[in-house]
Amino acid sequence: MKKLMLSLGASLFTLLLFVACGGGGGNDTGNNEGGNIDNVVVDPQAYYIDSVNGNDANDGKTPQTAWKTLAKLNSITINAGNKLLFRTGQKWYGKLEIKSSGTQENPIVIGSYGTGAKPILSALGTVQIRENNHNGQAEDNEWIPYNATGNEGIGIQFKEPVNDPNNTWIAMILNEHPYRIKINGKEVVGAFDSTELGPQFKWHYNIDKGGTVFYYYGNDKPNQIETNVLNTPLYIHDNAWVTVENIELEGGYVAGVFVEKANHITLRNVTTGNMAKQGIYVLATNASAKDIKIENCTVDSHYTVDYSMATPNLEKNGRTTTTRGAPEGIFFSGGIQDSVISGNSIKNWTHANINMSTENDEVLANNKVYGNTLTAPDVAYGGRIGLDGKNAYSNEFYNNTIDNIKAPIQFNGHDNSFHNNTVKNVKTSPLKPQETGFAILVQAYSSPVYNIRIVDNVFENIAKQPPIVISENNQYRLENITTEPNTIR
């Protein structure tokens, strides 16, 4: 639950991506021109974006005179009441940044027009690989030999090489960990560190040897690598009164949707999580953010790779083998207050499906989480709810269904309530067999925990009993934890 250090700078991959995709426009849907727009009623405050037939030289004010690229949207002044509408069935590569504010009566709206599949904004980039020319030097985008773990393999060089006596190869990729990689169109699980590289864990990324390093293990010479080249496809920050609805976000080495220091933000019927590190990340470091609504969204990581064979309980440099490429589904971090997470479907996040935490003096309070469905059937560890922080208080979780998870719910802070929820089919994780299998853990490991109510819930088919564990190994005081009545089946 540490704060994330973010870098919003450009990278080589970003350059490659924008060269390939025309600065954020373009689509990958072949000849599909998007959903039907015959019956679209023109909104005088809307701007229309069409990645196939649009033209940035148009006025953008009708579907027939739509703009084409995200670069065009990022270049204009967006005013209260404006709507940015993407044509259904199409896809854009790049990042849309929203820093203007709407008003309560006239919010800024990001949405879609036409009928059909939701439009997609993507932070992914694809790099085509060519064979080494055997001139004795590693050049851009060429395979070269390496010997990272004592087994011969191949690697890809993206930028100027860094001398390495171990005959490994080094690639300058991003300022941040990309978290998720597709090789020849299929996601491949990453290694915890270089010692884990091999047939089961085929890639690894870290910062050492004076640069950012990406390793790939194998002799199969994949001809395509697809990964996150941008921190997010949608960045909303330092503003207020923005509504996002009926669109899909793909990828992001920070998140599919990244909201930072903003108020009165509504995400409704949004799909996010595929190839992203986090689905929705709301950050308020040394600040407060109020009235964040996340409603009826699908937050699915699509992370179904098998990493259950990893070494159990291994931790190194503050990281753990249990959390792989898709740690958080919905993540509230910092001073977030008076907000709602309701009616969402959240699936397959390797640390927490919902995580809410605060440090220092930031206040995370008066938030309601209800009517959500959380599940994690395809990951070896995770799916939990997490709540923690010395100023995490008066938060209420109710009428949620938590099904098929492999990590206990961590319910800390003070004066928080977890009631009328159904928690079922909690399993033991092969990566932490001793610490998992029960439903809820209350533990004062980072701050005092007191006045917690866990009542009127149904616990069904929990691997270990009792389903609620009050830790006896605490660094801070832990008292007044109410755990009755509950129903255990």
Residue pairs with C-beta under 8 A, 6 or more apart in sequence:
1 333
1 355
1 357
1 359
1 386
1 388
1 446
2 318
3 285
3 333
3 334
3 359
4 254
4 281
4 283
4 333
6 176
6 231
6 254
7 175
7 176
7 231
8 231
8 235
9 175
11 173
11 174
11 175
11 229
12 158
12 159
12 172
12 173
13 125
13 127
13 158
13 173
13 174
13 227
13 229
14 125
14 229
14 230
16 125
16 127
16 229
17 93
17 94
17 125
17 229
17 230
18 24
18 94
20 93
20 125
20 126
21 93
21 94
22 68
22 69
23 69
23 70
23 71
23 94
24 69
24 70
24 71
24 74
24 92
24 93
24 94
24 95
25 51
25 54
25 56
25 68
25 69
25 70
25 71
25 72
25 92
25 94
26 51
26 69
26 91
26 92
26 93
27 51
27 52
27 90
27 91
27 92
28 91
29 89
29 90
29 91
32 52
32 89
32 90
33 50
33 52
33 53
33 89
33 90
34 50
34 51
34 52
34 87
34 88
34 89
34 90
34 114
34 116
34 119
35 87
35 88
35 89
35 114
35 115
35 116
35 117
36 114
36 115
36 116
37 63
37 87
37 113
37 114
40 63
40 113
40 114
42 61
42 62
42 63
43 83
43 85
44 61
45 81
45 82
45 83
46 61
46 82
46 83
46 84
46 85
46 113
47 60
47 61
47 67
47 73
47 76
47 82
47 83
47 84
47 85
48 54
48 60
48 61
48 62
48 63
48 65
48 66
48 67
48 85
48 87
48 113
49 60
49 66
49 67
49 68
49 69
49 70
49 72
49 73
49 84
49 85
49 86
49 87
49 92
50 63
50 66
50 67
50 68
50 87
50 90
51 68
51 69
51 87
51 90
51 91
51 92
52 87
52 90
53 66
54 66
54 67
54 68
54 69
55 66
55 67
55 68
56 67
56 68
56 69
56 71
56 72
58 65
58 66
58 67
59 65
60 66
60 67
60 72
63 87
63 113
63 114
66 87
67 73
69 92
69 94
70 92
70 94
70 95
70 96
70 121
71 94
73 84
73 96
74 95
74 96
74 97
77 100
78 84
78 98
78 100
78 108
79 100
79 108
80 100
80 101
80 102
80 103
80 106
80 107
80 108
80 241
81 102
81 103
81 106
81 107
81 108
82 102
82 108
82 109
83 108
83 109
83 110
83 111
84 96
84 108
84 109
84 110
84 111
85 111
85 112
85 113
86 92
86 110
86 111
86 112
86 113
86 119
86 121
86 247
87 112
87 113
87 114
87 119
88 112
88 113
88 114
88 115
88 116
88 117
88 118
88 119
89 114
89 116
89 117
89 119
90 119
90 120
91 119
91 120
91 121
91 122
92 119
92 120
92 121
92 122
93 122
93 123
93 124
93 125
94 121
94 122
94 123
94 230
94 233
95 121
95 123
95 230
95 231
95 232
95 233
95 234
95 235
96 110
96 121
96 233
96 234
96 235
97 235
97 237
98 108
98 110
98 234
98 235
98 236
98 237
98 239
98 242
99 236
99 237
99 238
99 239
100 108
100 239
101 108
101 239
101 240
101 241
101 242
102 108
102 109
102 240
102 241
102 242
102 243
103 241
104 241
104 264
106 241
107 241
107 242
107 243
107 264
107 266
108 241
108 242
108 243
109 242
109 243
109 244
109 245
110 234
110 242
110 243
110 244
110 245
110 247
111 243
111 244
111 245
111 246
111 247
112 118
112 119
112 246
112 247
117 248
118 246
118 247
118 248
118 271
119 247
119 248
120 247
120 248
120 249
120 250
121 233
121 234
121 247
121 248
121 249
121 250
122 233
122 249
122 250
122 251
123 228
123 229
123 230
123 231
123 232
123 233
123 249
123 250
123 251
123 252
123 253
123 256
123 276
124 226
124 227
124 228
124 229
124 250
124 251
124 275
125 226
125 227
125 228
125 229
125 230
126 224
126 225
126 226
127 141
127 156
127 158
127 224
127 225
127 226
128 141
128 223
128 224
129 141
129 142
129 143
129 156
129 221
129 222
129 223
129 224
129 225
130 141
130 142
131 142
131 143
132 138
132 139
132 142
132 143
132 144
133 139
133 142
137 161
138 144
138 157
138 161
138 169
139 157
140 157
140 158
140 159
141 156
141 157
141 158
142 156
142 157
143 154
143 155
143 156
143 157
143 221
144 154
144 155
144 156
144 157
144 169
145 152
145 153
145 154
145 155
145 167
145 169
146 153
146 154
146 155
146 167
146 168
146 169
146 215
147 153
147 166
147 167
147 168
148 166
148 168
148 194
148 197
148 215
148 217
149 194
149 195
149 197
149 198
149 217
151 198
151 217
152 219
153 216
153 217
153 218
153 219
154 216
154 218
154 219
154 221
155 168
155 169
155 171
155 215
155 216
156 169
156 171
156 214
156 216
156 225
157 169
157 170
157 171
158 171
158 172
158 173
158 214
159 171
159 172
160 172
161 169
161 170
162 170
162 209
162 210
162 211
164 170
164 209
168 215
169 215
170 209
170 211
170 213
171 212
171 213
171 214
172 211
172 212
173 205
173 212
173 214
173 227
174 212
174 228
174 229
174 253
175 212
176 231
176 253
176 254
177 205
177 206
177 253
177 277
178 205
178 214
178 227
178 228
178 229
178 253
179 190
179 228
179 253
179 276
179 277
179 325
179 326
180 187
180 190
180 227
180 228
180 251
180 275
180 276
180 277
180 303
180 325
180 326
181 187
181 188
181 190
181 203
181 225
181 226
181 227
182 188
182 224
182 225
182 226
182 227
182 275
183 202
183 203
183 216
183 222
183 224
183 225
184 222
184 223
184 224
185 224
185 226
187 275
187 302
187 303
187 304
187 305
187 325
188 202
188 203
188 305
189 200
189 201
189 202
189 305
189 306
189 307
189 324
189 325
190 201
190 203
190 204
190 205
190 324
190 325
191 197
191 198
191 201
191 202
191 203
191 204
191 215
191 217
192 201
192 204
192 310
192 311
192 314
192 316
192 319
192 321
193 204
193 206
193 316
194 204
194 206
194 215
196 204
196 310
196 311
197 203
197 204
197 215
197 217
198 217
199 217
199 218
200 309
201 217
201 307
201 310
202 216
202 217
202 218
203 214
203 215
203 216
203 217
204 214
204 215
205 212
205 213
205 214
205 215
206 212
206 213
207 213
216 222
216 225
226 275
228 251
228 252
228 253
228 275
228 276
228 277
229 253
230 251
230 252
230 253
231 252
231 253
231 254
231 255
231 258
232 249
232 252
232 254
232 255
232 256
232 257
232 258
232 281
233 249
233 250
233 251
233 252
233 256
234 244
234 249
234 256
234 257
234 258
235 258
235 260
236 242
236 244
236 257
236 258
236 259
236 260
236 262
236 265
237 258
237 259
237 260
237 261
237 262
238 260
238 261
238 262
239 262
240 262
240 263
240 264
240 265
241 263
241 264
241 265
242 262
242 264
242 265
242 266
243 265
243 266
243 268
244 257
244 265
244 266
244 267
244 268
244 270
245 266
245 267
245 268
245 269
245 270
246 268
246 269
246 270
247 270
247 271
248 270
248 271
248 272
249 256
249 257
249 270
249 271
249 272
249 276
250 256
250 272
250 274
250 275
250 276
251 274
251 275
251 276
252 258
252 276
252 277
252 278
253 277
254 277
254 278
254 281
255 272
255 276
255 277
255 278
255 279
255 280
255 281
255 331
256 272
256 273
256 274
256 276
256 278
256 279
256 280
257 267
257 270
257 272
257 279
257 280
257 281
258 281
258 283
259 265
259 280
259 281
259 282
259 283
259 289
259 292
260 282
260 283
260 284
261 283
261 284
261 285
261 287
261 289
262 289
262 292
263 289
263 290
263 291
263 292
264 290
264 291
265 282
265 289
265 291
265 292
265 293
266 293
266 295
267 280
267 293
267 294
267 295
267 297
268 293
268 295
268 296
268 297
269 295
269 296
269 297
270 280
270 297
270 298
271 297
271 298
271 300
272 279
272 280
272 297
272 298
272 299
273 279
273 298
273 299
273 300
273 301
273 302
273 326
273 329
273 347
273 349
274 300
274 301
274 302
275 302
276 301
276 326
277 325
277 326
277 327
277 328
278 326
278 327
278 328
278 329
278 331
278 349
279 299
279 300
279 301
279 328
279 329
279 330
279 346
279 349
280 294
280 297
280 299
280 329
280 330
280 331
281 328
281 331
281 333
282 289
282 292
282 330
282 331
282 332
282 333
282 336
282 339
283 333
283 334
284 333
284 334
284 335
284 336
284 362
285 333
285 334
285 362
286 334
286 335
286 360
286 362
287 334
287 335
287 362
288 335
288 336
288 337
288 362
288 363
289 334
289 335
289 336
289 337
289 339
290 336
290 337
290 338
290 339
291 338
291 339
292 332
292 336
292 339
292 340
293 339
293 340
293 342
294 330
294 339
294 340
294 341
294 342
294 344
295 340
295 342
295 343
295 344
296 342
296 343
296 344
297 344
297 345
298 344
298 345
299 329
299 330
299 344
299 345
299 346
299 347
299 349
299 353
300 345
300 346
300 347
300 348
301 326
301 329
301 347
301 348
301 349
301 350
301 379
302 348
303 324
303 325
303 326
303 348
303 349
303 350
303 378
303 379
304 348
304 378
304 379
305 324
305 325
306 380
307 321
307 324
307 380
308 380
308 430
308 431
310 321
310 322
310 380
310 431
311 321
312 321
312 430
312 431
312 432
312 433
313 321
313 431
313 432
313 434
314 320
314 321
315 321
321 431
322 350
322 351
322 380
322 381
322 382
322 407
322 429
322 431
322 432
323 350
323 351
323 381
323 382
324 350
324 379
325 350
326 348
326 349
326 350
326 379
327 349
327 350
327 351
327 352
327 382
328 349
328 351
328 352
328 355
329 346
329 347
329 349
329 352
329 353
329 354
329 355
329 374
330 341
330 344
330 346
330 353
330 354
330 355
331 352
331 355
331 356
332 339
332 355
332 356
332 357
332 364
332 367
333 355
333 356
333 357
333 358
334 358
334 359
334 362
334 364
335 358
335 362
335 363
335 364
336 356
336 358
336 364
336 367
337 363
337 364
337 365
337 366
337 367
338 365
338 366
338 367
339 367
339 368
340 367
340 368
340 369
340 370
341 354
341 367
341 368
341 369
341 370
341 372
342 368
342 369
342 370
342 371
342 372
343 371
343 372
344 372
344 373
345 372
345 373
346 353
346 354
346 372
346 373
346 374
346 375
347 353
347 374
347 375
347 376
347 377
348 375
348 376
348 377
348 378
348 379
348 382
348 383
349 376
349 379
349 382
349 383
350 376
350 379
350 380
350 381
350 382
351 381
351 382
351 384
351 386
351 407
352 382
352 383
352 384
352 385
352 386
352 407
353 374
353 375
353 376
353 382
353 383
353 384
353 385
353 402
353 405
354 369
354 372
354 374
354 385
354 386
355 385
355 386
356 364
356 367
356 369
356 386
356 387
356 388
356 392
356 395
357 364
357 386
357 387
357 388
357 389
357 392
358 364
358 388
358 389
358 390
358 391
358 392
359 389
361 391
362 389
362 391
363 391
363 393
364 389
364 391
364 392
364 393
364 395
364 413
365 391
365 392
365 393
365 394
365 395
366 394
366 395
367 395
367 396
368 395
368 396
368 398
369 385
369 395
369 396
369 397
369 398
369 400
370 396
370 397
370 398
370 399
370 400
371 399
371 400
372 400
372 401
373 400
373 401
373 403
374 383
374 385
374 400
374 401
374 402
374 403
374 405
375 383
375 402
375 403
375 404
375 405
376 382
376 383
376 404
376 405
376 406
377 404
379 406
380 406
380 429
380 430
380 431
381 406
381 407
381 429
381 431
381 432
381 436
382 405
382 406
382 407
383 402
383 404
383 405
383 406
383 407
384 405
384 407
384 408
384 409
384 410
385 397
385 400
385 402
385 409
385 410
385 411
386 409
386 410
387 395
387 397
387 410
387 411
387 412
387 413
387 416
388 410
388 412
388 413
388 446
388 447
389 412
389 413
389 446
389 447
390 413
390 414
390 446
390 447
390 448
391 413
392 412
392 413
392 414
392 416
393 413
393 414
393 415
393 416
394 415
394 416
395 413
395 416
395 417
396 416
396 417
396 419
397 411
397 416
397 417
397 418
397 419
397 421
398 417
398 418
398 419
398 420
398 421
399 420
399 421
400 421
400 422
401 421
401 422
401 424
402 409
402 421
402 422
402 423
402 424
403 422
403 423
403 424
403 425
404 424
404 425
404 426
404 427
405 425
405 426
405 427
406 426
406 427
406 428
406 429
406 436
407 429
407 432
407 436
408 426
408 435
408 436
408 437
408 438
408 439
408 440
408 441
408 469
409 418
409 423
409 439
409 440
409 441
410 440
410 441
410 442
410 443
411 418
411 440
411 441
411 442
411 452
411 454
412 442
412 443
412 444
412 445
412 446
412 447
412 449
412 452
413 447
413 449
413 452
414 448
414 449
414 450
414 451
414 452
415 450
415 451
415 452
416 451
416 452
416 453
417 452
417 453
417 454
417 455
418 440
418 452
418 453
418 454
418 455
418 457
419 453
419 454
419 455
419 456
419 457
420 456
420 457
421 457
421 458
422 457
422 458
422 460
423 439
423 440
423 457
423 458
423 459
423 460
423 462
423 467
424 458
424 459
424 460
424 461
424 462
425 460
425 461
426 437
426 438
426 439
426 461
426 462
426 463
426 467
427 436
427 437
427 463
428 436
428 437
428 463
428 464
429 436
429 437
436 463
437 462
437 463
437 464
438 462
438 463
438 464
438 465
438 466
438 467
438 468
438 469
439 459
439 462
439 467
439 468
440 454
440 467
440 468
440 469
441 469
441 471
442 449
442 452
442 454
442 468
442 469
442 470
442 471
442 478
442 481
443 449
443 471
443 473
443 474
443 478
444 471
444 474
444 475
444 476
444 477
444 478
445 471
445 474
445 475
445 476
446 475
446 476
447 476
448 476
448 477
448 478
449 474
449 476
449 477
449 478
449 479
449 481
450 477
450 478
450 479
450 480
450 481
451 480
452 480
452 481
452 482
453 482
454 468
454 481
454 482
454 483
454 486
455 482
455 483
455 484
455 485
455 486
456 485
456 486
457 486
457 487
458 486
458 487
458 489
459 467
459 468
459 486
459 487
459 488
459 489
460 488
460 489
461 489
462 488
465 488
466 488
467 486
467 488
468 483
468 486
470 478
470 481
470 483
471 478
